[in-house]
Amino acid sequence: MINGHVKRREIDTARELFVKMPSRDVSLWNLMISGYVLCWGSKFLEEGTPLFDVMLERDYVSWNTIINGHVNNGRLEDALRLFNSMPENVPS
């Protein structure tokens, strides 16, 4: 259900459902961050980045998605900073 809202770029509705989920695995967190990347601009920077910051578990997809979001928004220095802070043995 959340995936459908993300694909339609209905990120606010997706976020409402996400918050109500009793259990959130890393793939659900990644889905939400990718939704914010699709929205670009201030929505990604104001809500997507903080969402990544509070993730307890991050995998390869998490890191690639957040870095890609910064690149797509012209924030190359932030993307490089994130890339350099990425742990060497990130789970895939």
JORA-V501071 format. One line per field, one symbol per residue. burial: # if it has 24 or more other C-alpha atoms within 12 Angstrom, else .. A space follows every 50 residues. Layout:
burial->???
This chain:
burial->.##..#..#.#..##..#.......#.#############..###.###. ##.....##.#############.....#..#..........
